[in-house]
Amino acid sequence: MKKINAFENAIANQVKDIRTEGINPTAFWAYRRSEDAGNDLIDFSEVIWDEDIDPILDRLSGKSSAKECNSVAAFLTIFSQKASEEILRQLYEALKPLKTAAKALKTIEADASLIMKLNSEAKTSLSESEKTVMEILQQEQKSMMSLTNAVKQFYGLEVAALPKVTCTDGAQAPESAMAYLLTAHEELQAQLWQGQQPDVVAAYPSSGVCEHAAEVLALLDQKSFQSALRTLADANLGLIGRSKTMFLAYPICRYADETLMAELTRRAPKWASSVSGNAAPPLRTFRMAALYSETRAAMLFADKFGDLDKYAKIRGTDGDTIRDQFLSNIGLDETGGKTYDLGNQTVTARLQKDLNFLVELPTGKTAKSLPKKGADAEKYATANADFSEMKKSAKKIVKNRVSILFEDFLSGRARKAAAWKESYLKNPLLRQVASLLVWVQDGKTFLLTDTGAVTADGTPYSIGDAEIALAHPMDMTRNDVTDWQKWFTANGIKQPFEQIWEPVVEPNSVTEDRYRGCMIPYYRFLGQNKHGIYVEDEDFHNEIDISFDDCNADIQRIDWLRHEISPDHRFEIKRFRVERFTRKANHIIAYLDRVTIYDRIRKDDTGISAFLPQFTLAQITEFIKVATENNCTNVTALLLDYKNQNFADFDPMEEFSLEL
């Protein structure tokens, strides 16, 4: 009798462990066998041989308590994948006639995979898809009890409350299918702080889905499954604070299709908090989960939040490769075109030099949109939707790429020639962006044209194997800079940013009092992080700290109101020093020169003549406009004269950078 009680107690204790500790039920279980093994821990599977089951079968009688029946039912559900069908069936049959086994039988019969093993007739009532799901779960040694426990432990949800999913054959998928998919790639990870609930993390290190999960997915109707994922996302993601349900982001992102992932990535930025920002638990968890999604939307999202290198590492590559070979591919052919069959005619959408698209018609004319008149309705709708999406994608890609290139321009970052060629010669969209900028290799500057790379004087240039970077006027001769400026103005081509028009400041001219006496409005500092200018607003606007990359400054706030600041409130740079004269430092000085000169112009101060040599035609043209609008006659005359003397042989051009 002691042996039977020990067995029952062992079962009860293991069930308790599963429910409270989240232990993996497929692992080897052990218990203390007091009579036969003393205090030695042994493999729990050793007690389920026939000679050990017989005493329990003898014990299961009309005198058995509900607790004893429930312990046996727990054993059946937990070890349904480990024990033999014969042993499982004997225990089940022994329970069936007992009045005290009502709850136990209900537990067993709720596990479809277990019932399929216990009752061969039950198999005939299942659809082929249901049978296959059961077989896959048996291979994975997943019981309904273990799946129910995992869903509860991971996400705080009951399996019965999960959205229903339909199989491809129209039958309703068993609850175990959804429970398995939601836990197939995840595990609990203990936290460092005592008492803190464990996090759910990705246990399957690769992106995409594992083999068995893919088999289950293939049996499900994808429209039904994506709808179920959407339902889970709507109810559980983005909730304020930390909750178990936020971890559903891991399976949802892994399985979400392009449409659902695009929607979720649009919502996710709103989950940031005023305290934690982008590291707020719901958003942080979603950011980590999105790394395992094989969708374009996830790639764009990772790039937006600076996680693309992590996204790439999971796939064994780097961020530049992901960005250039996948994110930037919008389906254009090598000439930058995409053909659409509209039924009545075939047209081609062609990328232009200004990074917009025009539609080339068979008549030789062009249009901004696909011609609808006379077109097949279905073909037009499909083509128009694709064309619209392509334009949106191109705009996002270009904006993101220009931001990256601007950072490279200020940092001087170079790329290996092979990687640069792969990105900028093979991808038509990136090639067009690259053709608007001047590059440098081995000290020689070149630009991409329709006929190949050329130097400033139009001589063909053969791109070698040395590293390639964006050229900077600081590192070019004055003649080279002037030649490139003339090339862009003569061809009426605008740059993504004013690269070749970047002023070069003479280091010795930068004195500490360079900006003393100049009133700079607050808005000139705000939102200028990409230029190396940072603002920290503390104590509800009472403390405003402004800092610069590679420079140091003492800045005085002129206009001051308690807990209040206006974009027009003035600041004065009392002292300015350069710590390292880098491209960034040069850029910041050029920016400050540009914004402070407006104050000088409005005062009609002809003393600005000392600053003019560092400004390019782009800036001089803008200054003339400001002086004219403010009726500054002396400065207007000075600027016009300076322009005529220094830029007389330049073609007129009002704007020098694109509106992206």
Salt bridges, closest charged atoms under 4 A:
ASP36 OD2 - LYS3 NZ 3.92
ASP36 OD2 - ARG33 NH2 3.15
ASP52 OD1 - LYS3 NZ 2.84
ASP52 OD1 - ARG33 NH2 3.13
GLU68 OE2 - ARG59 NH2 2.55
GLU85 OE1 - ARG89 NH2 3.36
GLU93 OE1 - LYS96 NZ 3.62
GLU128 OE2 - LYS131 NZ 3.59
GLU140 OE1 - HIS212 NE2 3.69
GLU158 OE2 - LYS152 NZ 2.91
GLU175 OE2 - LYS164 NZ 3.18
ASP199 OD1 - ARG242 NH2 2.45
GLU215 OE2 - HIS212 ND1 3.58
ASP234 OD1 - ARG267 NH2 2.74
GLU263 OE1 - ARG230 NH1 2.21
GLU263 OE2 - ARG267 NH2 2.32
GLU294 OE2 - ARG315 NE 2.72
ASP303 OD1 - ARG323 NH2 2.91
ASP307 OD2 - ARG287 NE 2.92
ASP307 OD1 - LYS310 NZ 4.00
ASP320 OD1 - ARG323 NH1 3.22
ASP320 OD2 - ARG413 NH2 2.48
ASP324 OD1 - ARG401 NH2 2.39
ASP324 OD2 - ARG415 NH1 2.93
ASP341 OD2 - LYS379 NZ 3.33
GLU360 OE2 - ARG350 NE 3.13
ASP386 OD2 - LYS338 NZ 2.88
ASP408 OD2 - ARG413 NH1 3.14
GLU422 OE1 - LYS426 NZ 3.14
ASP450 OD2 - LYS353 NZ 3.40
ASP465 OD1 - LYS421 NZ 3.87
ASP475 OD2 - ARG583 NH2 3.08
GLU498 OE1 - ARG594 NH1 3.75
GLU502 OE2 - HIS587 ND1 2.67
ASP537 OD2 - HIS541 ND1 2.50
ASP549 OD2 - LYS584 NZ 3.72
ASP550 OD1 - ARG580 NH2 2.76
ASP554 OD2 - ARG575 NE 2.69
ASP559 OD1 - ARG570 NH2 3.10
GLU572 OE1 - LYS574 NZ 3.19
ASP593 OD2 - ARG514 NH2 2.77
ASP599 OD2 - LYS603 NZ 3.22
GLU622 OE1 - ARG594 NH2 2.38
ASP649 OD2 - LYS486 NZ 2.67
